[in-house]
């Protein structure tokens, strides 16, 4: 997924978070996700991380040197998915699975994705 599209997603979901949290929290999540984005793009390109079928980052192999970054991103995504779920009257799991499909559609060639059956594949 290209950086512009990802930033659009971050802005969109941050707006959803705003409806259910304070302005400070919204700004914090958006800023944190934006700050992590360049490193996430690098890790995906290197094949170290991929996108699972639940809308979260996951490690592909044994190199987990960026565990803190991945955990932080996934925690923020969980908050965002929860806010969107409240807005849409659904669950965070449903929002995450929908987001995983969007991410897969926009992934760059060579990036790792987990299909609906749980198998890791390269796009």
KARA-V467126 format. One line per field, one symbol per residue. ss: DSSP state (a for helix, b for strand, c for the rest). A space follows every 50 residues. Layout:
# KARA-V467126
ss: ???
This chain:
# KARA-V467126
ss: ccaaaaaaaaaaaaaaaaaaccaaaaaaaaaaaaaaaaaaaaaaacccbb bcccccbbbcccccccaaaaaaaaaaaaaaaaaaaaaacccaaaaaaaaa aaaaaacccccbbbcccccbbbc
